[in-house]
Amino acid sequence: MVLLGSPRLTIDIDFVGDDISPNELHKTILQIAKEQRIYMEPVAIERFIPLPDGSEERTIRIGQFGNLEVFVADPYCIALSKLDRGFDTDFDDLVFLVQKNIVEFQLLERITEISLSRAREFDMNPTEVLAHLRELKNRIT
C-alpha cells in the first residue's frame, strides 16, 4: 500500500511469495529483512482468494532496482483479500484505493461477485465479504 502512496503506517512488508516452500530469492529477501530487523511476510495470495481474470495485466510496475524489478500485485486482488478479512485497517486501505482511483468500485463489485462463486474453495464467507463490500460503499459515499 505504501508503494501506491498510502499514508497509513504499517509494521510489515508483504510480498507475493510462498510461505511454505520459498524459492531462493524469497529466502534471501527474508534473511536480509531479518538482519535489518524488518518484518517481511510472503503471502501466497492465490491460496486465499480466487485470482480475478486479468490480474496479471493489472500489476503495477514500481521500478527496477539493480537486477530486481518490483511490482505491486493487482490492486483488485489486494482489495478482494482486504474485503475478505475486513479489519479496520483493511477498510482504510480500501477507501484509499477507491479514492485514489487505483480501484474502481463498480469493477470491484463485479470481481467480488464472480469470486464468491468459488468462495468455498478459498474459505471465504460470502455473507461477510458482501457485508464488507456494503460497508466499503458506505464509507466512500
C-alpha positions, 0 to 999 in steps of 0.5 A, a space after each residue: 500500500 505504501 508503494 501506491 502512496 498510502 499514508 497509513 503506517 504499517 509494521 510489515 512488508 508483504 510480498 507475493 511469495 510462498 510461505 511454505 516452500 520459498 524459492 531462493 530469492 524469497 529466502 534471501 529477501 527474508 534473511 536480509 529483512 531479518 538482519 535489518 530487523 524488518 518484518 517481511 511476510 510472503 503471502 501466497 495470495 492465490 491460496 486465499 482468494 480466487 485470482 480475478 481474470 486479468 490480474 496479471 495485466 493489472 500489476 503495477 510496475 514500481 521500478 527496477 532496482 539493480 537486477 530486481 524489478 518490483 511490482 505491486 500485485 493487482 490492486 483488485 486482488 489486494 482489495 478482494 483479500 482486504 474485503 475478505 478479512 475486513 479489519 479496520 485497517 483493511 477498510 482504510 486501505 480500501 477507501 484509499 484505493 477507491 479514492 485514489 482511483 487505483 480501484 474502481 468500485 463498480 469493477 470491484 463489485 463485479 470481481 467480488 461477485 464472480 469470486 464468491 462463486 468459488 468462495 468455498 474453495 478459498 474459505 471465504 464467507 460470502 455473507 461477510 465479504 458482501 457485508 464488507 463490500 456494503 460497508 466499503 460503499 458506505 464509507 466512500 459515499 
